[in-house]
């Protein structure tokens, strides 16, 4: 076959490949039209959603004049079952306000002092972190890192995030204390720097002082008194609440629920409904919730934000909102209230797309303040990564078909043209960039494979550099390819 004919054939194959790939291109979740509960609230929520792309389902409750209205919108899972006001969602760090309220409750009863070193409450803790006070842990002023920072822990978290797994598997309360023993409060002690490790350590310390486990302490001191019967802590995957929403990334990739005992006080394994969280908001606003004083802003973070025990207070113009959000691998949530108006809101979503702008808009915060500066940098990085990976393999293969000296060079290029497509599909945030870019990348790779097939017959098996060096490089590439295949299949 002459080269012009080969190029023409490659072009045709590329076009056919692109068209065929449309059937499997990534499709981000999108908030559907179905709804349940209060119809007026559901309509208000839809008006408050800046962009339905990236949301699958939402549950919302609004507290106003002592009355709670709730609604469910969209789908709770890929099968299209509807979200209802009573659908349980993973709430992540929203649970931190409950841990802060447990501290306020124990301070009020005299069980602990806010300035008490955590080591006095948790004798198993023997490292430098034992000198940090309970109040510092509750207000993120401990100087401890966001998470335990051993190399093994960081690798485990990275791999879980890459594959959509549970980064907290196997991390029980004993593990957490051991991990905290290896950490030392940094120069930032006394300044507000968010720490999941610190909040988890606080909850475990309070449970130890009470002579029980953290889940039991939370249930006894807060959930049962408030009638929050739908709020549970799942310390393993078998304990997830029935009828729960299924989580995914904003790009639609399914992810595992986060479960584990060690980081439970920081929000791992926490599930609730908007109805239950509205009970928490109402009692906190009324001052009748156990530890309601935790919501009082005690420490200044910057000109617009203060922090209490778990709760944040942020000023938007002349308005102050007391709030906390939560994010896991496949869920996002927000709850907040304004003391001046007595109005509160809970928003829970079953993708990793943020819901804070929705909650703030429902509280009456102007859109320019509610929307902030747009999606955070990690979201844009994920979107860009998907596009780069989608086109990287095809472009690399087209280059290899021109320059490859032998088949040993061309074969890995063909393999990576396919693997990069899979990685782009799997890891990209396709709620931020159009999904039709992926079929274009697939067509590019298909054209490259056609040209590689044309060149294959005319190439020697091995040429150029010493064979041992070439074979070593090929073996290393094969190992990376196996890792990529595992990520795609996970």
Secondary structure, 3 states (H helix, E strand, C coil): CCHHHHHHHHHHHHHHHHHHHHHHCCCCCECCCCEEECHHHHHHHHHHCCCCECCCEEEEEEEECCEEEEEEEEECCCCCCECCCCCCEECHHHHHHHHHHHHHHHHHHCCCCCCCEHHHHCCCCCCHHHHCEHHHHHCCCCCCCCCCCCHHHHHHHHHHHHHCCCCCCCCCHHHHHHHHHCCCCCCCCCCCCCCHHHHHHHHHHHHHHHCCCHHHHHHHHHHHHHCCCCCEECCCHHHCCCCCCCCECCCCCECCCCCCCCCHHHCCCEEECHHHHHHHHHHHHHCCCCCHHHHCCCEEEECCEEECCCCEEEEECCEEEEEEEEECCCCEEEEEEECCCCEEEEEEECECCCCHHHHHHHCCCCHHHHCCCCCCHHHHHHHHHHHHHHHHHHHHHHHHHHHCCEHHHHHHHHHHHHHHHHHHHHHCCCCCCCCHHHHHHHHHHHHHHHHHHHHHCCCECCCCCCHHHHHHHHHHHHHHHHHHHHHHHC
